[in-house]
Amino acid sequence: MEKNPSIDIDYVANLARIALTEEEKKTFSGQLGDVLGHIEKMNKLDVSGVEPTAHAFPLENVWQEDKAKNGFSADEALANAPATREQMIVVPKVVE
């Protein structure tokens, strides 16, 4: 792909804060030109009757009914702890 003269790839790379080799500049310039060409085609479409949306399909949250439940007892909560003392989990000291 040849470098597109209308695209300043050095300016785009600077905006993106990336360093490109000459080979990458040639490759990415062509790819960016292709992307901009597709965008130009889309700009020509008549979308006056299309309602703007954030997603192609409607999204709905599925919520489970919020019900209060009994929690664990202290003994059940501490059952798998490696070490306990006075209803608390004992952990190694991290600050000296």
N, C-alpha and C positions, 0 to 999 in steps of 0.2 A: 504494500500500500504506500502511496506517495504521501508526503507531508502536505496537508491542506493549508494553502497560503492564508486563508482567512482565520485560522486558529493560531493564536500565539501560545504554543505549548509551553514555552518557558514561563510565561505569565501564569498559566493555569497550574503548572508544577510549583511555582512560588506560592500561590494561594493555598495549595494543598500541603505545603511545607515538605515536599519530597524532592530528592535529587534523582535526576534521570540521566542515563547514558544516552549517547546519540542514537543508538539502536532503539532504545525504549521510546525516545521522543518520536522517531519515525513511526513505530508501531502504535503508540498511544494516540498520536495525532490522527492517524487513519481511523482508529476505532472511535475516537471522540467525534470525528467528522461524520461517521456512520450514524452514531447516536443522534447527533444534532440534525442529520437529514431525516431520521424517523420522526423526530419531534416536529420538524417543519411540516411533514406530511400530516401529522395529527392536528396541527394548528389550522389546517385547511378544512378539517371536518366540520360539518354543521351540527353543533350540539345544543342549539338554542332550545330544543324541546326536551332536553335531558336534565333531570333534577340532580343537583350535586349530591354525592354521597361519600362517606368515608370508607365504605366497604362495598364490595360487589354484591354481597348477600346480607340480608338483615341479621344482626347479631342480637341475641337476647341473653341476659344473665339468668342462670338457673340457680335459684336460691333454695336452700333447704330450710324448712321451718326451724326457727331458733327456739329450742326447748331446753330448759334448765335440767341438768342431770346431776346426780350425786357424783362427787369426785372420788379420788382414791383416799383411803385412810392414810395416816402418816406411816403406819407399818407397811402397807401395800406399796406406797411410793418409795420407801427406803429398802424394799426387799432385795433389789438387785444391786444396791450400792456396795462397793468393795469394802468400805469402812464407814461406820456411823458412830456418832456420839451425841447424846442429848437430843435426839430427833433431828439431827443434821448430818449431812454427808461430810466426811472428813476427806480433805484434799491435801496434796503435798504443799508445803510452804513455798511460796514463790518470791517473797521479799525477805531479805535478811537485814 
